[in-house]
Amino acid sequence: MNNAEKYMRRAIQLARNGMMFASPNPMVGAVIVHDGKIIGEGFHRRCGEGHAEVNAVASVTHPELLPHSTIYVTLEPCSHYGKTPPCAQLIIDKKIPRVVIGTLDPFEKVSGRGVKMLQDAGCEVIHGILSNECKDLNPHFITAHTMHRPFITLKWAQSKDGFIDHVRTQSTSHAARFSSPATSALVHKLRATHDAILVGSNTVIKDNPGLDCRLWNGNNPTKVILDRNGIIPSSSKVFANNPEKTIYFTSKKRIDLPNSVTQFIVTLNTSLSEIMSILYQQGITSVLIEGGATLLQNAIDSNLWDSARVETAQFILCKNGDIKAPIINKMPSKSTIIDENIVDFYSNKHL
C-alpha cells in the first residue's frame, strides 16, 4: 500500500463515523499530513454542521504547517455556498498546496467545480485514489444525484412459507410478529440510515405504525404515505407524531390533517417513479419501502429498487397465512442468521 492509499483509507474510516447523522449530505472524511505525519483529522458529523475539511483544519495544533501539507479527502471539496461556506475556498485560504481526492462529487453544484476552483488557485490536485471504496461510502448520495431519484431499499419480514401476515381475527387483530427483539432493533437502525420511510394506505389502516426509529439512536426518517384514495384516518399515528416530517400523497387535498403535513396531489395513475422524482426534488436521497406487499411488488416489477432486506422466521402459517410476500427473482448477495431468523440481503445495482 502506498502512502496515498494509506491516508485515504484512514479518511474512509473517519467518514463512516457520520453514518447516522450526515444525510442527506454524504459521509466524508479528511486527513491532513505534514512530512509523513498526520497533523489533522475530521469527518462530517451532522448535516448543517462543518464539513470534513473544516473539522480537519480545526483539529490542527500548528496551523503554520498547513502551507506545507497535503489534505486527503474522500469526496471532492464543495465549491458552493450551502448551509456552510465552500470547503474548496477554505483549503485555498489556508494555503494547503496539495489535495488528494478519492472520488468526484456527482452533485451538479459541485461536480468538477471543486477541482477547478482548487486548480485555478494553484493547488496540485490528484483524484481517483481508492475511488471505488470512496463511492461505496455513499451509495444513497451518489445514486440520488446520478439517477435523480432516491436510493430505494425494500424491507419486509415473512414466514417460512412466504406470508407477511396472518389472517386477522377478533383475537388476533394485530400484525403477525416475525422479527425478534434483536432484528427489530436492526430494522430501526436501517430506518435511521434512510432519509424517508414509505408505506401504503393499507399498512397504515391495518397496523397504525409510528414509523420511527425508537429502538436505535438516530434521526427519525421522514414519513411518506401513499394514499391515493384518501382513506387513512386523520387520527393515525403517522399524523400525530412529528407531522412536520410527514409527506402525504393523495388524489384530493385533505383539510382534516395537521397543517404541517406536506400534501402532494396525485392521480390513481401516478407511477411510483413519479413519486420518487417528487421526493428527490424535496431533498430526499434515500427511501426505505416497508409495505405493503402490493407497493413492494410494484417496486420490484418496475425495477425501481437498489437493495432489499428480507427476514424469514422459521415457522409456517399455512392456512393461517393471509398476504403473500413479495418475490424477488434474484439470489441474495449476503445471508445471515440472527436469533434463528434468516436475513437475506439483495443488491440491484444500477450504477
C-alpha positions as CSV (number, residue, x, y, z in Angstrom):
1,M,0.0,0.0,0.0
2,N,1.4,3.4,-1.0
3,N,1.1,6.4,1.3
4,A,-1.8,8.0,-0.7
5,E,-3.9,4.9,-0.2
6,K,-2.9,4.6,3.4
7,Y,-4.1,8.1,4.3
8,M,-7.2,7.7,2.1
9,R,-8.1,4.5,4.0
10,R,-7.9,6.5,7.2
11,A,-10.1,9.2,5.7
12,I,-12.7,6.5,4.7
13,Q,-12.5,5.1,8.2
14,L,-13.3,8.5,9.6
15,A,-16.1,9.2,7.2
16,R,-18.1,6.2,8.5
17,N,-18.5,8.0,11.8
18,G,-21.1,10.2,10.2
19,M,-23.3,7.3,9.2
20,M,-26.4,8.2,11.4
21,F,-26.5,12.0,11.1
22,A,-24.7,13.2,7.9
23,S,-27.6,12.5,5.5
24,P,-28.8,13.9,3.2
25,N,-25.2,15.1,2.9
26,P,-22.6,12.4,2.1
27,M,-20.3,10.9,4.6
28,V,-16.9,12.4,4.1
29,G,-13.5,12.0,5.9
30,A,-10.4,14.2,5.7
31,V,-6.8,13.7,6.8
32,I,-4.1,16.4,6.8
33,V,-0.5,15.1,6.5
34,H,2.8,17.0,7.0
35,D,6.2,15.4,6.5
36,G,4.7,11.9,6.7
37,K,2.7,12.5,9.9
38,I,-1.0,13.1,10.4
39,I,-1.5,16.5,11.9
40,G,-5.3,16.8,11.5
41,E,-8.3,14.7,11.0
42,G,-12.1,15.3,10.6
43,F,-15.3,14.0,9.3
44,H,-18.8,15.4,8.5
45,R,-20.7,14.8,11.7
46,R,-24.1,16.1,11.0
47,C,-26.0,17.8,8.2
48,G,-25.8,21.6,8.6
49,E,-22.6,21.5,10.6
50,G,-18.9,21.7,9.5
51,H,-17.7,19.5,6.7
52,A,-14.9,17.1,7.0
53,E,-12.3,19.5,5.7
54,V,-13.4,22.2,8.2
55,N,-13.1,19.8,11.1
56,A,-9.8,18.5,9.9
57,V,-8.3,22.0,9.6
58,A,-9.7,23.0,13.0
59,S,-8.0,20.0,14.6
60,V,-4.5,21.1,13.5
61,T,-2.5,22.2,16.6
62,H,0.1,24.0,14.5
63,P,-1.7,25.8,11.6
64,E,1.6,27.2,10.4
65,L,2.3,23.7,8.9
66,L,-0.8,23.8,6.6
67,P,1.0,25.6,3.7
68,H,3.4,22.7,3.7
69,S,0.9,19.9,4.0
70,T,-1.4,17.6,1.9
71,I,-5.0,17.1,2.6
72,Y,-6.6,13.7,1.7
73,V,-10.4,13.8,1.4
74,T,-12.8,11.1,0.3
75,L,-15.1,13.3,-1.8
76,E,-14.4,16.4,-3.9
77,P,-14.4,19.5,-1.7
78,C,-17.6,21.6,-2.3
79,S,-17.4,24.8,-4.3
80,H,-20.7,26.4,-3.5
81,Y,-22.4,28.1,-0.6
82,G,-25.0,25.9,1.0
83,K,-25.6,25.6,4.8
84,T,-21.8,26.1,5.1
85,P,-19.2,28.0,3.1
86,P,-17.3,26.1,0.3
87,C,-14.6,23.8,1.5
88,A,-12.5,24.4,-1.6
89,Q,-12.2,28.0,-0.6
90,L,-11.2,27.1,2.9
91,I,-8.3,24.9,1.5
92,I,-7.3,27.9,-0.7
93,D,-7.4,30.3,2.2
94,K,-5.3,28.1,4.4
95,K,-2.8,27.8,1.6
96,I,-2.8,24.0,1.6
97,P,-0.8,23.3,-1.6
98,R,-1.8,19.7,-2.4
99,V,-5.2,18.0,-2.4
100,V,-5.8,14.3,-2.9
101,I,-9.4,13.3,-3.6
102,G,-11.0,9.9,-3.5
103,T,-13.9,10.5,-5.9
104,L,-15.5,13.4,-7.7
105,D,-18.9,14.7,-6.4
106,P,-21.9,13.8,-8.6
107,F,-23.9,16.7,-7.2
108,E,-24.4,19.2,-10.1
109,K,-23.5,22.2,-8.0
110,V,-20.1,20.7,-7.2
111,S,-19.2,18.1,-9.8
112,G,-15.8,19.1,-11.2
113,R,-16.1,22.7,-9.9
114,G,-14.3,22.0,-6.7
115,V,-11.3,20.6,-8.5
116,K,-11.3,23.5,-11.0
117,M,-11.5,26.0,-8.1
118,L,-8.5,24.5,-6.4
119,Q,-6.5,24.2,-9.6
120,D,-7.3,27.8,-10.6
121,A,-5.9,28.8,-7.2
122,G,-2.6,27.0,-7.9
123,C,-3.3,23.8,-5.8
124,E,-2.0,20.5,-7.0
125,V,-5.0,18.2,-7.2
126,I,-4.9,14.4,-7.6
127,H,-8.2,12.4,-7.7
128,G,-9.2,8.8,-8.1
129,I,-7.3,7.4,-5.1
130,L,-9.4,4.4,-3.9
131,S,-12.2,5.8,-6.0
132,N,-14.5,2.7,-5.7
133,E,-14.1,2.4,-2.0
134,C,-14.9,6.1,-1.6
135,K,-18.0,5.7,-3.8
136,D,-19.1,2.8,-1.7
137,L,-19.3,5.0,1.3
138,N,-22.2,6.9,-0.1
139,P,-24.5,4.8,-2.3
140,H,-27.5,6.8,-1.3
141,F,-26.0,10.2,-2.1
142,I,-24.4,9.0,-5.4
143,T,-27.5,7.2,-6.6
144,A,-29.7,10.1,-5.9
145,H,-27.6,12.7,-7.7
146,T,-26.7,10.4,-10.6
147,M,-30.2,9.0,-11.2
148,H,-32.2,11.9,-9.9
149,R,-34.2,9.7,-7.6
150,P,-33.7,8.4,-4.0
151,F,-31.7,5.2,-3.3
152,I,-34.5,2.7,-2.7
153,T,-34.3,-0.1,-0.1
154,L,-37.1,-2.7,0.2
155,K,-37.7,-4.3,3.6
156,W,-40.1,-7.0,4.8
157,A,-40.4,-10.0,7.1
158,Q,-42.1,-13.2,6.3
159,S,-43.0,-16.7,7.5
160,K,-41.0,-19.7,6.2
161,D,-43.8,-20.5,3.8
162,G,-43.8,-16.9,2.3
163,F,-46.6,-14.9,4.1
164,I,-46.1,-11.4,5.5
165,D,-49.2,-11.5,7.7
166,H,-51.7,-14.0,9.2
167,V,-55.4,-14.0,8.9
168,R,-56.7,-11.3,11.2
169,T,-59.5,-12.3,13.6
170,Q,-61.0,-10.7,16.7
171,S,-58.5,-12.5,18.9
172,T,-55.5,-11.9,16.5
173,S,-56.2,-8.3,15.3
174,H,-52.5,-7.4,15.4
175,A,-50.0,-8.0,12.7
176,A,-48.0,-11.2,12.7
177,R,-44.7,-11.0,14.5
178,F,-41.7,-12.4,12.6
179,S,-38.9,-10.3,14.0
180,S,-37.0,-10.9,17.2
181,P,-36.0,-8.1,19.6
182,A,-32.5,-8.1,18.1
183,T,-33.8,-8.0,14.5
184,S,-36.4,-5.3,15.4
185,A,-33.6,-3.1,16.7
186,L,-31.6,-3.6,13.5
187,V,-34.7,-2.6,11.4
188,H,-34.8,0.6,13.4
189,K,-31.1,1.1,12.6
190,L,-32.0,0.6,8.9
191,R,-34.7,3.3,9.3
192,A,-32.2,5.7,10.9
193,T,-29.9,5.4,7.9
194,H,-32.6,6.4,5.4
195,D,-34.0,9.9,4.8
196,A,-37.5,8.6,4.5
197,I,-39.8,5.6,5.0
198,L,-42.6,4.9,2.6
199,V,-45.8,2.8,3.2
200,G,-49.1,2.5,1.5
201,S,-52.6,3.2,2.9
202,N,-53.4,-0.5,3.8
203,T,-50.4,-0.7,6.1
204,V,-51.4,2.4,7.9
205,I,-55.0,1.4,8.3
206,K,-54.3,-2.2,9.4
207,D,-51.2,-1.7,11.6
208,N,-51.3,2.1,12.6
209,P,-47.4,2.2,12.7
210,G,-45.4,5.0,14.2
211,L,-42.6,4.7,11.5
212,D,-39.9,5.9,13.9
213,C,-36.5,4.5,15.0
214,R,-37.2,4.5,18.8
215,L,-35.1,1.3,19.2
216,W,-32.0,2.9,17.7
217,N,-30.1,6.2,18.3
218,G,-30.6,8.1,15.1
219,N,-32.8,10.6,13.3
220,N,-36.4,9.6,12.7
221,P,-36.9,9.4,8.9
222,T,-39.5,11.5,7.1
223,K,-42.7,9.5,6.9
224,V,-44.1,9.2,3.3
225,I,-47.6,7.9,2.9
226,L,-49.1,6.8,-0.4
227,D,-52.9,7.1,0.0
228,R,-54.3,7.7,-3.5
229,N,-57.9,7.4,-2.3
230,G,-57.6,9.5,0.8
231,I,-58.9,6.8,3.2
232,I,-56.4,6.9,6.0
233,P,-58.0,8.2,9.3
234,S,-56.7,11.6,10.4
235,S,-56.2,10.1,13.9
236,S,-53.4,7.7,12.6
237,K,-50.1,7.8,14.4
238,V,-48.3,8.9,11.2
239,F,-50.1,12.3,11.5
240,A,-50.0,12.6,15.3
241,N,-46.2,12.2,15.7
242,N,-44.0,14.8,14.0
243,P,-46.5,15.8,11.4
244,E,-43.9,18.3,10.0
245,K,-41.9,15.3,8.9
246,T,-44.8,13.7,7.0
247,I,-45.3,13.7,3.3
248,Y,-48.7,12.6,2.1
249,F,-49.7,11.6,-1.5
250,T,-53.4,11.6,-2.2
251,S,-55.8,12.4,-5.0
252,K,-57.6,15.2,-3.1
253,K,-56.3,17.7,-0.6
254,R,-57.5,17.0,2.9
255,I,-58.3,19.7,5.4
256,D,-58.6,17.3,8.3
257,L,-54.8,16.8,8.6
258,P,-52.3,19.0,10.5
259,N,-51.2,22.0,8.5
260,S,-47.6,20.9,8.8
261,V,-48.2,17.7,6.8
262,T,-46.9,18.2,3.3
263,Q,-49.5,17.1,0.8
264,F,-49.0,16.3,-2.9
265,I,-51.9,15.7,-5.2
266,V,-51.6,12.7,-7.4
267,T,-53.9,10.6,-9.6
268,L,-54.6,6.9,-9.5
269,N,-52.2,6.6,-12.4
270,T,-49.3,8.4,-10.9
271,S,-46.4,6.0,-11.1
272,L,-44.0,5.1,-8.3
273,S,-41.2,6.5,-10.4
274,E,-43.0,9.9,-10.4
275,I,-43.5,9.7,-6.7
276,M,-39.7,9.1,-6.3
277,S,-38.9,12.0,-8.5
278,I,-41.0,14.3,-6.3
279,L,-39.2,13.0,-3.2
280,Y,-35.8,13.7,-4.8
281,Q,-37.0,17.3,-5.5
282,Q,-37.8,17.5,-1.8
283,G,-34.1,16.7,-1.0
284,I,-34.7,13.1,0.0
285,T,-31.8,10.9,-1.1
286,S,-32.9,7.6,0.3
287,V,-36.2,5.8,0.9
288,L,-37.0,2.6,2.8
289,I,-40.1,1.0,1.5
290,E,-41.7,-1.1,4.3
291,G,-45.1,-2.1,2.8
292,G,-47.4,-3.3,2.0
293,A,-47.0,-6.2,-0.3
294,T,-48.5,-4.5,-3.3
295,L,-46.3,-1.5,-3.0
296,L,-43.2,-3.6,-2.6
297,Q,-44.0,-5.9,-5.5
298,N,-44.7,-2.8,-7.7
299,A,-41.2,-1.5,-6.9
300,I,-39.7,-4.9,-7.8
301,D,-41.7,-5.3,-11.0
302,S,-40.8,-1.7,-12.0
303,N,-37.1,-2.5,-11.3
304,L,-37.2,0.6,-9.0
305,W,-35.1,-0.6,-6.1
306,D,-31.4,-0.8,-5.2
307,S,-31.2,-3.0,-2.2
308,A,-33.5,-5.3,-0.1
309,R,-33.6,-6.8,3.3
310,V,-35.8,-9.9,3.7
311,E,-36.2,-11.6,7.1
312,T,-37.6,-15.1,7.3
313,A,-38.9,-16.5,10.5
314,Q,-38.6,-20.3,11.0
315,F,-42.3,-21.1,11.3
316,I,-45.1,-21.6,8.8
317,L,-48.6,-20.1,8.6
318,C,-50.2,-22.4,6.1
319,K,-54.0,-21.9,6.1
320,N,-53.5,-19.1,8.6
321,G,-51.5,-17.1,6.1
322,D,-53.3,-14.1,4.6
323,I,-50.9,-11.9,2.5
324,K,-48.3,-13.5,0.3
325,A,-44.8,-12.0,0.5
326,P,-43.3,-10.2,-2.5
327,I,-41.0,-12.2,-4.7
328,I,-37.5,-11.1,-5.9
329,N,-36.2,-13.3,-8.7
330,K,-32.6,-12.9,-7.6
331,M,-30.2,-14.7,-5.4
332,P,-29.3,-12.9,-2.2
333,S,-25.8,-11.2,-2.1
334,K,-25.5,-12.0,1.6
335,S,-27.3,-14.0,4.2
336,T,-27.0,-14.2,8.0
337,I,-28.8,-15.9,10.9
338,I,-30.0,-13.8,13.8
339,D,-32.0,-15.4,16.6
340,E,-32.7,-18.3,14.3
341,N,-34.3,-16.0,11.7
342,I,-32.6,-15.9,8.3
343,V,-31.9,-12.4,7.0
344,D,-31.2,-12.1,3.3
345,F,-29.8,-9.1,1.6
346,Y,-30.2,-8.3,-2.1
347,S,-28.5,-5.9,-4.4
348,N,-29.9,-4.4,-7.6
349,K,-27.1,-2.2,-8.8
350,H,-27.9,0.4,-11.5
351,L,-24.5,2.2,-11.5
